[in-house]
Amino acid sequence: MAYGDRKSERVDFERGVHVHIMGIDGTWRRDCTMIDVSQTGARLCVEGSLEGLDLKEFFLLLSSTGLAFRRCQMVRLDGDQIGIQFLARDKTRKKSLKRQSADEIVRNT
């Protein structure tokens, strides 16, 4: 699949955006430049080696503090560039939190 064959429209960054990728367990981290992004994924230029890293599931850190992040998986590799897909958040957890909040509101009224 070519980079242009995305399901959703992408935004290209002329100079790129400095981001990081980090293992789910926090044992590794790499500096990256985000080349483009869409609603479903992004293309990154990775600094350093990817050898030995588990890229089945990892975090894309969008802020220096790590407070803005997305859970991802690699879908393609082309030299120092990787294509990533954003993973959906756990919908069952969201539903249980909403149900819990609704129950608390009912009890407090």
Sequence and secondary structure as in RCSB ss.txt:
>XXXX:A:sequence
MAYGDRKSERVDFERGVHVHIMGIDGTWRRDCTMIDVSQTGARLCVEGSLEGLDLKEFFLLLSSTGLAFRRCQMV
RLDGDQIGIQFLARDKTRKKSLKRQSADEIVRNT
>XXXX:A:secstr
  TT  SS EEEEEEEEEEEEEETTSS EEEEEEEEEESSEEEEEE S  TT   SSEEEE STTS SEEEEEEE
EEETTEEEEEE    HHHHHHHHHHHHHHHHHH 
